[in-house]
């Protein structure tokens, strides 16, 4: 199940979203996840390969184990929020 952090409607009718989804990876992460900034055609997010997803602007692999504001996860979400709001 995806978690949506930000959902902003643009003037052109598309939606920009910051989405967290689970990752089956492992490696160096305890609880692997993927954070994405994606643009949809104005409909809801379902999955990354859905036809309503126009493009994925940015994608980062993160560890959900530590989610505080000063953790790598928290800084990545904050940076993505800044970038998202700079695009609109």
URGI-V28008 format. One line per field, one symbol per residue. ss: DSSP state (A for helix, B for strand, O for the rest). phi: phi as a letter, one per 40 degrees, with the letter a starting at -180 (. if undefined). burial: b if it has 16 or more other ideal C-beta (glycine too) atoms within 10 Angstrom, else e. A space follows every 50 residues. Layout:
BEGIN
ss=???
phi=???
burial=???
END
This chain:
BEGIN
ss=OOBBBBBBBOOOOOBBBBBBBBOOOOOOOOOBBBBBBBBBOOOOOOOOOO OOBBBBBBBBBBBOOOOOOOOAAAAAAAAAAAAAAAAO
phi=.cbbcbabccccgcbbbbbbbcbccagcccbcabbbbbbbchcccbaccc ccccabcaabcbbccbbccccccccccccccccccccc
burial=eeeeeeeeeeeeebbbbbbbeebeeeeeeeebbbbbbbbbeeeebeeeee ebbeeebeebebbbeeeeeeeebeebbeebeeebeeee
END
